[in-house]
Amino acid sequence: MADPRKIAFVMGGSGDAVDYGTLGARAHQIAHRLRRLGLSRGDVVAVLMENNRHYVEFCWAAQHAGLYYCCISPHLTRDEAGYILADCGARLLLTSARQAALAAELTSSGTDLRYRFMVDGTIPGFEPWEVADEPTTPIADPGDGADLLYSSGTTGRPKGVKVALPPPGEGPLDRMVRTNGSFYGLGASSVYLSPGPLYHAAPLRWLLASLKAGATVVVMERFDAAAALALIARHRVSHAQWVPTMFVRLLKLPEAQRKAHDLSSLVCAVHAAAPCPIEIKQRMIDWWGPIVWEYYAGTEANGATIISSAEWLTHKGSVGRAVLGEIHVMNDRDEEVAVGEQGVIYFGNGPGFEYLNDPEKTASSRNARGWSTLGDIGRVDAEGYLYLTDRVANMIISGGVNIYPQEIENILICHPGVADVAVIGVPDDEFGEAVKAVVQPAAGEGSARLADELVALCRDRLAHYKCPRSVDFVDSLPRHPNGKLFKRLLRERYWTGRQARI
């Protein structure tokens, strides 16, 4: 049990700090309030907020009250958020005054929704969230809960990922505490920086697992590359969890800004969520030293791999070896491929999960052996190291040839004139699909000269059939705040009225 006087978490922007004693008391009060509203073990509550103090306290309380907590992105539309709210079966929604516009549109959503609360103000249809009069002692029936999170919906309707509620001490957070301690050295003496949105799986789970380990957590209200470096220096951060997009933004800061802060306290920088371009990761290791770790896993938590900097430097591009479940690479005949050959990645003997209210999607994620997949493509070398290629849904089929956009994107993002990039397949009368690069320029507007440079860069490093046949420039890409790209939305711009795999 952490010292009640120790800081449990601090909001990076406001400096609002909460010690473990206050967090524990607040969680007990919230749990009592939830029980008094009739919510019992296994019920679902929903959160739709920006990163703030209430978010952390509410999820911490729901976890210890044995509830499922569904965290919804405030960046969704009314229809998208309403679908999740109804599909998850939430009985209570907690939101904030900053999300009042979206919240107002959700007052009739959710067939099981009985209670609507708001922090920092109210609007019609919502009650103020207040638990100060509740007891600060534990509830009579505590028990471990679990998150109920929806995939980001980059290729279609999001899917709710549900796991069985665990016995005490045997849940996913307990497993994370053990893994984070044994591999990354994250424990009670650590200071963990949480730079991502808490409605996404990795930031939420890492935050809660860090609190369960007794660490101090610095929560960023929103990610900003320069602010992240300042927070590491100010709070002597030892551990942080990132996505490759954040690395890109850190590296694109002016050199003077990157060198302005003392980062010597940082002993472990973990990244995941998307494949990281080899050049980007190498530059991060050159900057921060061999403290960069990577893992591969999904919201489904059906398996995981981990790789250290030392291993990666001799297996560049790998996401590591399995630490949860067993890796199997399969062809389209459901046969395991030979070492080094590409196929769909499956995990065997990993934790179970289901896609809520969708038995067909659940079944389609398994093969005849019961192994499960997230739909990623990759290969495994003779030493058991996994290398990711791309997602099945992102694959471009041009003239009958399979082309994987990630390989092309990894090259283009390293060009100094590129701030962000996506590669997609667009309609082509001759080949079915043609490779197109959609680029957000680093400065100013795109130009024919920059487009030519990007195509030439690809042609210098890739087979010509993989290279973009055209380049479009945009002000921004439809990227989720967790770093993932909504390629479905991007494709729709080009495929409207045409048959496509979107």
N, C-alpha and C positions, 0 to 999 in steps of 0.2 A: 504494500500500500504506500503510495507516494505521500511525502510530508504535506499535510494540508496547507502549509504556508508557502509551498513551492508554486511557482507560476505554472499552470497547466497549459494555457495558451494566451497569446497576445495577438491582437489584430495589427497587422503591419502598418496600415495607413493611419489609423486613429490612435494607436498605442494603447487601446483599451485592453487591460490585462485581467485575467481571471485565475485565481489560485485553485489548487486542487480541493481545498476545503469548501470554497464557494461553489465550484463545479459540482462536487458531490451533493451538496445541499440543494442546489438548483435542480439537479437531475431527480432527486427524491421528490421534490415538490411537483415537478412536471409529471413524474410517474403517478403520483397520487391523483393529480388532476385528470390524467387519462383514465385511470381506473374509475374515478367518480363519474366520468362520462360514459362508463359502460364498456370501455375498451379492454379486452382481455388478451391473453397470450394467443398469438397467431393472427390477430386483427391487423389491418393495414392502415397506416397514416401516411399522408403525403406532405411534402415540403416543396414550396415554390418560392425561392428567395435568392437574392444575391448572397455572396459570402458575407456573413456577419456573425456576431456573438450568439444570437438566438439560434442560428443554424446548428452550430456546434453543440450547444446545450441540449437542443431538442433531440438530435440524433443520438447523443450520448445517453439521454434518458430513455428513448425508445429502444435502444439496444439492450439496456438493463431491465426493461419492462417486458421483454419477450415479444416485441411487436415487429412487424415488417415495416420498414420506412422506405417509401418510394420518393426519390428525389427527382424533381422535374425541372428542366432547364427553363429559366425565365425568358430565353431567347426564342422559344417556340411560338408558333401562331396559336390562336384560340382553338382551331380545330385539332392541331397536333397535341397541345397540352390537354385539351378536353378528352381526346381519345385515350391518352395515358391514364388520366384521372378516372375515367369510366372503366377502362380495362383492368386496372389494378384492384378495383373494388375498395378504394380508400373510404373510410368512414369519417375521416377528419382531414382538413386541409389547413396548413399553416403557411401564411404568406406575409408579405411586408408592404408597407405603404408605397415603397418604390415600385412595386409591381401592381399597383392599384388598377391600372388600365387593363392589363391582362386578367387580373383577378375578377374584375367586374364582369368580364365576358364569360367567366366560368361559374357563375352563381347557380346555373341550372345544370351543370355537367356532373356526371357521376351518379349512377342510380343508387349507390349505397352511401353517398356522402351525406352525413347528418350534421356535421359541425364545420363551421368556417371561422377561422381566427386570423387576426392580422396584428403584426407588431409595428410600433412606431406610428400609429394612427389607425383610423378605421374608415370604411366606406359602407354604404348600405349593403346589407346582406352578410356583413362580417362583424364579429365581436372582437373587442380588444383581448389580446392574449396576456393574461395576468394570473400568476400562480403564487403570489407572495403570501397568501393566507394559508397555503397548504403546508402540511407537516414537512420537516426537514429530515425525518427519519425514514429508513427504507420501507418500501411497501411489503405487505405480508407474503406476496407471491412473486418475487423477482425471478428472472430467467433470461437467458441469452436470446436476443432477437436476431434479425438479419436484414441486410438491405434488400430491396426489391427494385432493381434498376433496369432501365430500358436501354437497349442498344441505341446508338446514335441515329439510326435510320438513314445511313449514308446511301443505302441501295434500296430503300423501300420503307414500309411501315416498321417502326421500331418494335422490338420484341422484349417483353418483360422476362427477366431471368430470375427464376425462383428456386431456392434450395430449401430443403427441410430444416426446420429449426433444430439447432444442435443441443445435445446435453451440455451442462455446464463444463467449461474448460476444453471443449472439443470442437468449437466452431471455427469458421474461417479466420476471424480476428485472432484467435489463439494461435492458429497455424502461422499467421503473418508475424505475430510477435516472436515466435520461435525462429522463423526463417530470417526475419530482419535482424535478429540478434546474432544468429550463427554466421550469416554471410556478410552482413553490412556493419555489424557491431553497434546496432542501434539499441539503446537501453535507457535506463533511468537517468544517466548523466548526459544524454544527448540533447541537442537543440535541433529540431527538425523544421525546415522551411517548407510550407505548403503553398506552392505558387498557383495551383490550378483551381478550377471551379469545383465546388463540393458536390454538385449534382452528378459529377462523373465518377466512375468506379474507383480509379486509382487514387485520386486526391482524397476522396471520402474514406476509403479503407485505410490508406496510409495514415491519415490524421487520427482515426479512431484507434488503430493499432499502436500508434506512437503514444497516445494518451494511456492506453492500457498498459504500455511498457513503463509508464511513469516519466516520459520525456517531456520537455517543454516544446510547444509547437508555435511557430510564427505563421499566422495565416494571412496571406495576401488577399485583400479585397478583390483585386484583379491583377493579372500579370502585367508587369512592365519590366523590361530587361534591366534598365538602369536602376530602378527601385529595388529589384531583387538583389543586385550586387550590394547596394547600400544596406539592405536588411541583413545580409550575411555578415557584413562587417560590424554593424551596430549590435547585433544580438549574439555574435560569435557562433553562428550556425555551424553545426558539425555535419548534418545530413540534409539532403534535399532530393526531391523527386521531380523529374523533368520530362518533357516530350521533345522530340527532335526540332519541332518548330521553335521552341524556346531557345534551343542551342543556336539555331540560325540567327535569331534576333539578338542574342548575346554577342555572337561573333561579328555581327554587322554594326555594333556600336563603334563609335570612334575609338581608336587605340587609347587616347588619353583617358576616356571615360572608363574603359575596361581596366586600366591600371590605377585608377584613382582610389580603389578600395582595398583594404587588407582582407584577403580571402584565406589567410593561413589557417583559420579554424576549421575550414571545410575538409573533412576526411572521407566523405563518401557522397558522390553525385550519381544517383540512380536514374536511368531513363527507360522509357517503354512507350507503348501506345501505337507506334508506327515504326517501320524500318528507318534506321538512321543512315544517311549517306556516309560512305566510308571516309571521304575527305572531311566532312563536318566532324565526325567523331574523332578522327585523328587530330584535328585542330583543337578540340576540347581537351584531349589528353595532353597535347603539347602545352596548352595553357595552364590547366589545373593539375597536371601530373597524373600518375596511374591510379586515380581514385574513382574513375568513371566505371560504373557497373551498368549492366543492361539485363533486363528480363523480358521474356515473352509470355504473355498470358492474356486472357480476355475477361470480360465481365462475367462470363460463364464459369470461370475458375475451374475448368475441367482438367487443367494441366499447366505446367509452367517450366520454363528453362531459365538459367542464370549464367552470366559470363562476366568475369572480371576483366580489368584492363590488360593484365598480364596474359591471360588466355586469348583475348581478342587480338592483341598485337601479333600473335602467331596463327590466328584464325580469323583474319580480317573479314568483316561482313557477317560473321556468325552471331546468333542471339543466344548461344550457349547450349549446354546439355540439360537434360531433363532433371528436375529436382522434385517434380510432382507429376505422377503419371508416367507412361511410357510412350515414346514417339514412334509412330508408324507412318510411312509415306506410301500412299496408295495411288494406283492408276484408276482409269475410269471403268475398269472391270473388277474393281474391289480387290486387286491383288497388290501385295507389297512389291515395290520396285527395288531394283538393285541399289547398292550404296552409290551415292553420287547422282542418281537420277532424280528428276523432278516429279512431283506428284502432289496430291492433296494431303495436308498434314492432319493426322488423327492422334488423339491421346487415348491410350488404353489404361484401365485400372486407376483412373483419376476420380475425383469427386463427382457425384451425380448432380444433375440440374434438369430443369424443364423450362420450356418457353410457356409462359402463363397463357392459359385459354387457347393454346394452339398445339394440339397433339400432333398435327401433321408436320409442323416445323420441328417439333421435338424429335419425331421419328426420322425426319430427313437429315438431322444432324448426326445420326448414328449409322453405322454400317452393320452388316450381318453379325459381326463379332461383338457388337455393343460398344465399339470404340466411337468417340465423338469428335467432331471437327468444328472449327470456327469458320471454315471456308477459305483458309489460307493455303497458298502454294509454296512449296519449298523443297529442300533436299537435305540429306544428312550425310556427313562424311564418315570415313572409316573409324574415327575416334568418337563418333556419336554427337558431333556438333551440328546444330541445326542452322540452316541458312534460309531466310525468307526470300521469296521471289515477288509475290504480290497476292492480291485476293482474287478468287475465281471470278467474282462479279466485276472486277476492274479490267479483266483481260480483254484485249482488242483482237479480233479475228479479221485479218486483212488478207484477202486472197487465199483463205484457208490456212494461213499461218498464224500461230498464237504469238502475240506480242504483249509483254508485261510493262505497263506504264511506269512502275516504280523505278525500274532500271534507268529509264530515260529522265525521269524527274530528278533522280539522284545526281545526274550530271548537270542538268540545267540550273539547279538551285545554287550550285557553286560559282556560277558566273556572277561577277560583281554587279552587273546591271539588272539582276533578278532579285526581287524581294520575296516573291512567292510564285509557285508554278503548279499546274496540273496538266497531265497528259491524258487525253481521252480519244476514243474512236468516234469519228463523225461520218455521216453518210457519204458513200462513194459509189457511183453507179457501176464502176468496173470491178472494184475489189470488195464491195460490201461495206467496209469500214476503212477509213484513212486515219493515220496518226496526226493529231493536232495538239500543239502546245498552247495552253492558255496561260499567259504570263502577266503578273503584276510587276511593272518596272520598279527598280529600286529608287529611281528619282525621275521626276518629270513624266513625259509620255513616251510610249514605245515608238520605235522608228523602224523603217525598212532595214537600216544598217544593223540595228540590234537583232532583228529577226534573222538576218543573214548570218550574223555571228553565232547565234544559238544553233541554227541548223548545221553550220560548219563544225561547231564544237561537238555535236552529236556524231556527225559523219566521221570525225577524227577518232572517235572512241567506240563506235558501235557499227554493226552491220547496217548497210544503207536502208534495208527494208524496215528497220526499227525506227529510223529517224523521222522527225516530224516533217510532213509534207506542207504544213502551213503553221503560222504562228499568229495568234490573236493577242492583243493587249487589253487589259481590263484594269479598272481602278482597284478592285479587290476581288478575292475569290470567296465563294461561300464556304468558309471554314468555320467549323465548330470551335468555341473557345477552348475546348480540350485539345485542339490541334488537329483534329480529324477533318478531312475535307468531305463536303457533301457533293460527291461526284454525280450523284443522281440528279441534283438540281442543275449542275453544270451541263450534263448531257442533254437535259430536257431543252435547253436553249437551242440546241442544234438538231434535235430529233423530233420536234413538234410536227405532227402529221406524218411522221415516218415510223416504220417498225424498227424498234431498237431494243437492246437488252439493258433496260434502265431499272 
